[in-house]
């Protein structure tokens, strides 16, 4: 693999440089000895220093002067040691002189396989390495799926499409809708009586009869009224419970450009929903996979937080990565090795891993090589990584460093979809808001299919009619109060957490939601916000459970989270589940919207943690 590096430097390089400088010095000294012995020695020493300095500078690059380059910096080998403490094989890290990696040549020498996994915890350097790879790989077309607004993918110089402004019409492919639904809402083993095949079949059947989400919802409601078979009815109820997360009134027909960043969050002020991301990302990937062999040749596909899709077991990613082959490249970014295991990781010939911890991750590495286990567990610092897809790890393992990461950043360029030409059937989006009189009450009731505060409602008006969300806030500020008096909607104070590019914002807001919904819009809102908080805390092994099946709202390996709005009168139903999860070694945490609700639950469950969202963010889990 050394051919992929410019001037790889090892120990013998130092010996060669010093020897060459010494030879020059001796030659000069010999020539001057007949004139003056003292002069010959002094001059020889001066020549030695000058030649050594010149050769050293030519031969070795000062790493501090290298910007945003991947360097090979160390070898780890099994070395036989004999000393006073005994003898045996030890794993030694041996520093080598930095050699720059040419990533395209590196991939070529690995058999033309250009599927790359990049795995590392938060602040390990993972994102910076992905930026470097994106700007270095030779593919002309690049499609990047971005989940978090805190990342810089939108500033890498490629145009950005904000999905919350251009939700795709998914009903062009019922099969993709069914697959995306199971990816976004996986069936847990604890969901008794619900099977993935039944849910998938029902989603596809309804999607085949639908032109838009309004049709889908109506057909689903009619089927629920007439269905008597328990398994099918359970599947339909499961679909109905999760539908509000992905339901959108306004959808557009369009194809992704050859090069773009697909941004699923938009900004720090846009409410993010992981299941919304999973559904629409999976749908778009299903559509793209059909074009890999023709329109999308010579394309780099980048999927940030890929484990959010692959963990479901239904994602197209493994198949897509196998299809791409020599036709293009793919980068799958994830926090943990264990989250990408299986076919998706197996298809990646290059597997860059930063430092890993946790038994599950280290067991995955140990199964490849004991030497890899030692490296990723103990020998890597920030911005250092290794390729656990490297050939012959039994001989040695190379450690790399991303030196002085500094990607080229540019102003964000937004893609605007022509809504007049490309909107989907059933879309009510208007090209000129002045031509249509706005029914504010009707629209607010429609928008509150997803709970939100007054700012979020204003943005939804702007998305539908154009303009600025702040302007709409002035027009609608008194309407929610009227709807509350009419008992059409409710409002509750909520302590929130928002994640910006450089800091985390906490505060108080009022969340509006429609009455007589089960689960309530407030409950769904809090579930999504809780998932966002624990995701930013580095917990990725969690599942959001559907309502009404007798489980906690969010389950993970060590903790379960019960989301309680404070709206119900009887709060005794948690006692049995808390005891059940405790017997499994899992702690239960109750998440509440505000301090008043917290007081109510603390009185009932004094031995259980009851937290608001900001308190959850500060809590050590």
N, C-alpha and C positions, 0 to 999 in steps of 0.2 A: 504493500500500500504506500510505500514511501514515495513512489513516483507522483502521487497526488499532492505532494508538498514541495514548495519551492525551498531549496537549500536546507534540508533537514539537518539539524546540528546535534551531534552526540559528543561523548567525552573525547574521542580521539581527535576531534576538531581542534581542541585546545592544544593538544600535544603537537599537532602539525603546524599550527601558527607559531608557537614558541620555538619549535625546531627551525623553521624557516628564518625567523628573525635572528636566531643564534648563528646560523650559517652565514648570513650577511655580515653580522658583526665580526665573526672570526675571520672572514675573508678580508674585510677592511683592516683588521688588526694586523694580519700577516703582511699585507702590503705596506703598512706604516712602520712595522718593527725596525727595519733598517734605519729609519730616520730617527725615531725616538720610541723607546719601550713604553715610557709613561704616556706619551701622546697617543701611542697605538691603543693602550688600554682604555684611556678616557674616550678617545674617538670611537672605539669599538662599542663601548657602553652606550654612547649617545646614539650611534647607528642602530644598535639593538632596540633601544626604547622607541625610536622613531618608526622603524620598520614594524615592530610589534604593534604599535598603536594603529598604523595604517592598515596592516593586515587584519587586525582584530575588528576594526570598524567595517572593513570590506566583508569579512567573513561572517560576522555576527551582527544582527540587528538589535538595537536597544529596544526592548519591549515597550518602554514608556513612550516611544515615538510611533508605535504602531497603533493605528486607530481602527476599531471595528473589524478586526481580523480574527479568524479561527486559527489558533496555534497548537501544534503538538508540543507539549511541555514536559511530559514525563512518561517513563515506562514503569510498569509494575511487573516484576518477575518473581518466580520461586527461586530462591538462592540458598545454596547449602552453606550453613554456618557451623563453625567449630570454635568455641571459646570456653571460658572458665565455667559458664553456666551449663554447658552441654553442647550437643550438636544436633542438627536437624534442618529441615527445610523451613525457610521463613519467607514471608512476602515483603519484598523491598521495593520502595518507590525510588527510582533513580532519575534525577533531573536531567533533561536533555536540552540542548539549545533550540530555541523556538524556530519551527518551520511553519510557514503559512500554508493553510489548506486551500486548494482549489476545489470547491465543493462539487463542481460539475465533473471534473476529472475523477474525483473520489468516487462518485456514484457510478461513473462509467466502468471503473475497475472493480466494481462490485456486481458486475454482470448486467449492466444497463437497467437495473431495478432502481427506480427513482421514487419509491414510496418510503417516506421518512416518518418515524415517530419521534416526538420530542416530549420528554416526560420530566417534570420537576415541580417542586412545591413553589408556593408563592414566594417571590423575591429571590429565587435561586438563580435567575438569569434566563429562564425558559423563554419568556416573551421576547427578550432582546435577541436570543438566538433565532427564534422564528422570524423576526424582522430581517435579520441578516440573511437567512436562507431565502426569504421571499425576494429580496433585492439582488441576490447573487445567482439564483437558478436561471437557466437560459431560456425557459419557456417564454414565448411572447405574450400569451394570454394568461391572466391570473384572476381567479375567482376566490375571494376570501370570505369565509363565514365568521363574523365577529359577534361575540356575545356580550362582552362587558364594555361599557362606555369608558372605563378607565384605561383601556388599551389604546395603542397608537396606530392601529391598522388603517384608520381613516386618513392618517397623515403621511402615509408612505408614498403618496403621489398617484394613487389610483382613485377613480371616481367612486363615490359612495351612494348606495341605494338604501334609504331608511325604510325598513319593512313596515313600520307602524304608519307610514304615509302611503305605502303602496302594497297593501296586503294582496297576495296573488289569489286569483280565482282557482281554487283547488278542484273544482268539479269537472275539469277537463280530463281528469284521470281518477276514476273511482277506486281503482286498485291502489294507487299511491295514497289516496285519502285513508284507506283502511290500514295500510302499513304505517303511515305517519301517526295515526291515532294510537296504535298499540305501542309505538315508540315513545310517544308523549305520555301515555297512560298505561304503563305495563301492568299486567295482571299479577298480583302477589299471591303467594301460596296460602296466605291467610284469608283470601277472598273465597270463601266456600260457596260452591254452586255457580261460580262464574268461570268460564273457560275462554282462553284467548281466541280459539277458533270460532266460537260463537260470536264474540264481540266483533272480530274481524269480518265475519260473514255478514253480520247485521249492518255494520258501517258501510261496507261495500254495496250492499243491496239498497240501502237508503240513498247513498251517494249517486247510484246509477239512475235514480228517479228524480234527482234534484238538479236544479240549475243554479242555486245559490243557497246560502245558509238559512234564509227564511223558509225555503221549501224543505230543507233538511229537518229543521225544527218542527214544522207542521206535520210532516210524514211520521217523524219519530213519536210525536204526541198521539197521533191517531193509532199507531201500532201498539203503543202502551195501553191504550184504552181497550183494545180488542184482544190483546194477547192473554192467554190463560196458562200456557206452559211455563213452569217456574224458572227453568234455566234460561230460556229465551227472554222472559220478562226481567230476570236479574241482569242480563246483558244489556237490555234496552235501558234499564234504570241507570246502570253504570255509565252508559253513553250520555244519557240526559244530565247526570250529575256533573260531568266534565265538559259538556258542550259550551257553557258560558265562557270558559277560558279561551277558546279558539274561535268563537262565534264573532263574525264581523259583518255589519250591514253592507259596507262598501268594499267591494273587491275589484281587482283590475286584471285584465288579460294582457300579459306581456311576456317576453322572453328576456332572460338575463343578458346583459351585454357581454361581449367577449372578455372584457376585463372590468372588474368592479369589486368593491368591498360591500358585502351584504351585512348591514348593521341591524341587529335585532333589538337594540336598546335605544339608540338614538342620542340620548344625552343623559346627564345625571338627573335631569328633572322628569324623565320619562319613566313611568312605572314599568318595571321589567317583570316578566313572568317566564320562568324556566320552561314550563310546559308549552307556552305559546312558542317559545324558541324551538323546542324539540319538534313540535308538530310542523311548523312551516319550514324549518331547516330540512327536516326529513323529506317533506314533500318536494322541495326544490332539488334536493339531491337525487330523488327518484327521477325527476324530469331530466336532470343533467346526465344521469347515468345512461339514458337512452341515446345521448349524443356524443359519447366518449369516442366512438369509432369514426365519426364523420365530422360534424360541425365543431366539436370541442377537442380535436386533436391539438397537440402541442400546447396544452393548457395545464397550468399549475392550480390544483385545488387545495385550499388551506381550510381546515376545520378546527377552529379553536374550541376548547373544552369538548373534544370529540367523545369523551366517555359518557357525556350526558345522553348521547344517542346510542352508542354501542352497547351500553349496559342492559338495555331492554331486551337484546337478543333478536330484535326484529329489524334493525337498521339495515339499509342498503349499503352501508360503508364497506363491510367486508367484501361483498360482491363487486362493488365499484372499484375498490383498490386492486382486486384481481384483474378486472377488465382493463384498467388503465395501462398496465404493463409498459411497453415501449412507446405508447401513444402520448404520454404526458407524465406529470408528477403529482404527488399528493403529500401533504404534510398533515399529520394528525397530532394535535397538541393536547396533552392531558397532564394532570397533576401527579397521578400515581401509576406505576407500572401495572399494578393489579387491575386497575380499571380498564386497561386496554387489552388485557390478555385475550387469547382466543385467535380466531381467524384474522381479525383486523390487525393485530400485532404481528402475527405470523407472516402476513403479506409484506411487512416492512423489512426490507433487507438491512436498512440502516435504522438503528434504534438508539438515539442519543438520550442518555439518562443523566440528570444531575443527581445530587445527593438524595438518597431515599431513606426512609425510616419506616418502622412498622413491620411486624412479622410477615404479614401477607405479601408485601412488596419484596422484602428481602428473600423470602422463600422462592418467589418467582425467579429472582436473579440467581440464587444459589443453585436452582435446577439447571441453569445454563452452565455456570462455572463458579467454583469456589473462589477463584481469583476475582471475578466480577463482584461477588458478594462482598469481599473485603474492600474493594475499591469504592463502590457506591455507598457503602455503610460508613466508612471511616476515612477515606483518603481524598475527598473532594471538598473544595472551598467554593464560595460564591463565584459564579461564572465558569466553574470547572465542571467538565462532564466527560463521559466515556461513551463509546459505541458498543452496546451490549449485543449488537448484531455483527461484531467484528469476527473475522475468520480466525481460527486456531487460538482461542483465548487460553488454552492450556500452556502455550509458550510464553506469551506476554500480553499485557493489556496496555493500550495507549491512553493517556489522559490528555484532554484538550482543554484549552481555555479560550473564551471569547474575550479578546484583549481590548480594553477601553471601548466598550460598546457605545456606539454613537450612530444610529441609523440616520439616513438622510430623510428629513421631515419636510413636508410641504403643506401649504394651506389646504383645507378640506374642500373638495369639489363635489357638490351634490348632484346626483342624477335626478332629473324631474321626468316622471312618466306623464305622457300626454293623456290625461284622464278622459278627455272627450272622445278620443279615438280608441282607447284601449280598456275602457271600463267593462267589467263583467256584467252578464245579464242579471238583472235584479238590483244592480247598484243604483243608489239614488243620489250619487255625487253630482253636483252641478258645476258646469264650467264657469258660469257667471252668477255669483250669488245675488246680484242686484235684480236678476230676472225672476227670482223666486222669493216669495214671502216666507220668512222663517216662523214656524210654529215652535216656539221655545219650549213650551211645556211638553209637547209630544216628543221633541228631540231629546230633552233631558231624560224622560222616561226610557227612551230607547238607549241612550248612552249609559244609563245605569244598569244595563245588563252586566256591566262591570262597575263595582262600587268605586267611588273616587271623591276627591275633594273638589272645591270650586275651581281651582286652577286646572285640574285635570279635565273637568267638564268643559272649561273654556277652550282647552287645546283640542278636545274632540269636535267642538263647533268649528274651530279653525281647520281641522283636517277635512271636515265635510264641506265647508263653504268657502274656505280660503281665508286669508287675513291673519290677524294676530290673536292668540288666545287671551291675552290681557285685555284687549278691546271687548271681547265677548263677556268677560267677567263683569264688566259694568252693566251690560244689558241683562244679565241673568241673575244678578246678586240677590234679588228679592223673590225670584220664582221658586227656589227650593223651599223657602219658608211657607209659601202658599201650598205647595204640594204636601208638605208635612201636615198642615192644618186639614187638608183634604184626606189625610191618612193614606196617601199613595206611596210615600217614601218615609224613611226614618233617617236620623242622623245620630252619630255617636262621636264623642271626642276620642282621639287616638294619638298615642305617642309613637312617632315614626322614626325610621332610620333611612337615610338616603346616602348612596355611595357616589362621591364625586371623584374627579381625576386625582386629586391630591389629598383630600380629606373626607371624613365621614360627617354627615350632617344629622343632627337629631333635633327634635322639636315636637310641637303640638299642632294638630290639625283636626278638622271635622270631616268625617267620612259619611257621604250620603249613599244610601242603598235602597232598593225597592222593597216594599213590604210583602209579606206572605210568600216569600221564597224559601225553599228548603233544599240545600243549605242557604243561609242568608248571604247576600252579597258581601256583607261585612266579614263573615266567616271566611269566604273565599279570598277576600283581600288580605286578611291576616295570615292565612296559610301561605299565600304567595310571598308576602313580606318576610315571614319567618324563614321560608326556604332560601330567600335571597340573603338574609343575615347569616345563616349557618353556612351557606355556600362561601360567602366572603370570609368566614372564619376558618375555611379550609376543610370543612366536612363535606365530602362528596358522596359518601356511601349511604345516602338516604333515599327513601321512597315516599312520595306523597300519596296517601291512601284515599280512596273515594269515601264519601260520606255514607253513613247508614249501614255499614257492614260490621260494626262492633270492634273496630281497631282504633288505635291512636291516629291522629291526622297525619303525622309524619313519623316514620320509623327509620332508625339508623342502627348501626352495629351496637352502640353503647347506650344511646338515649332514645326516648320517644317523646314526642311533643304533642300535647293536647291543646288545641286552639279553642279558647272559650271567649265568646263575645260578651257574656253577661246578660244576654237577652232572655234566656230561659229561666223559669222559676225553680225547677228541680235540678240541683247540681250534684245529686247523689250518684249519678250514673258512672262517675269516674272511678269510684272506689274499687270496683271489681277489676277494672283494667289495670289500675296502678298496681294492685296486688299480683295480677297475672304477669305483668312485665317484670316486676321485681323478682319473681321466681325464675325468670329467664336471665337474671343478672343485668337488667336494663333499668336505668333511672328514668322516671317520668318527670317532665317539666311542663308546667301549665303556663301558656302564653295568653296574656290578657291585653285589652286595648288601652287601659288607663288605670290610674291608682284606685279609683272607686271600685272597679271590678276586682282589682287585686285584693283589696281588703276583704271582700266577700268570700273569695276562694281561700285566702289564708285562714280565715276563721273556720272553714270547713275542713281544710287539709293542711294543718299546721306543720306536718313533717315533710311536705312536698314543696319544691321550689316553685314559686309563682312569680313570673317576670313579665315586664313590659318589653317591647322590642329593643329600646335603648339598653335596658338592663341585660337582655339576652346578648347583645353585642359586647357588653363589658364582661360578661360571665365567662369563666374558664370552663370549657367543656372537655 
